[in-house]
Amino acid sequence: MSQPPHARIADDVRRRVADGRLREGDRVPSTRQLARDWGVALATAAKALTLLAREGVVVAEPRVGTVVAKPRNGGASPRRPPTPGGELTRERVVRAAIEIADTEGFSELTMRGVADRVGAATMSLYRHVGGKDDLVLLMIDAVVEEFPLPEDPPYGWRARLETSAHLQWAAYRAHPWLVKVTSLTRPVPSTSLLKHTEWAFGALRDTPIDAMTKMHVHTLLYSFVQGIAANIELERQALATTGLTQNEWMDGQEDQIRAIFEAGGHPNFGKVVEDLAGAFDLDLDRLFRFGLTALLDGLTVIVERA
């Protein structure tokens, strides 16, 4: 029985990686390019890239495209790591879980997958973690601790809150799946995140605002960082599904957007777009910095005039 089209496309990309025509970090053909080259629908080409991403052959890089992933196992199958030497420890289990979430997405994280990654029986993991919920909590603590709060806090409540926000942003930037497991409405008992909470309330301790306002200030800042960071993961998922970068996707919307403007009814938006003359590029890091400054400016009025 012949292979379905998406499988043939995936096989071709695997061969290119195996023989060195595509190397680590190289961009693989986009969904559009694959669809054109193979004479298939965009959905079929996207299915091929999704399959390759799940196998760990490629990885979606926001604002770059789909690229060849870092080789695992010295060229062996990406889904079958060799059994690592050394004792199985909680730290190794947690790091393996983080690697899976980073490279394959949080939805692919399973206890069996972690066991395969460390070369151990699935049941042996339970000697080190209580289960998946316990493992996720340990993962959160580990990745947040990669960006520790400084031992000597900067002077002033604003500088302290700004420091915490930037460190949290760095953690989300490095591990986009983190946004899926750090709910605002159902906070997790993470010791690492609680350090940021303690830091924030320490920063606000000598300000004149009351306890309710302090809680709102802390929660608002946390939700701002998390809200912008959610788009990192959404873009990564969209890139993996479609194979189109943000700019490539926008290029495909040009005709529809032009038709909307030509139909009228959006003069203010149209004027801003016209004035930008194509110069605007949605950069989440820049948006984060702009938004954080604006938010802290507004909070300064509340905190210092209370």
Secondary structure as UniProt FT lines:
FT   HELIX           5..18
FT   TURN            19..20
FT   TURN            24..25
FT   HELIX           31..38
FT   HELIX           42..55
FT   STRAND          58..61
FT   TURN            62..64
FT   STRAND          65..68
FT   HELIX           73..75
FT   TURN            78..79
FT   HELIX           90..104
FT   HELIX           106..108
FT   HELIX           111..118
FT   HELIX           122..127
FT   HELIX           132..144
FT   TURN            145..146
FT   HELIX           157..174
FT   HELIX           176..180
FT   HELIX           191..204
FT   TURN            205..206
FT   HELIX           211..242
FT   HELIX           246..252
FT   HELIX           254..263
FT   HELIX           267..276
FT   TURN            277..278
FT   HELIX           284..304
//
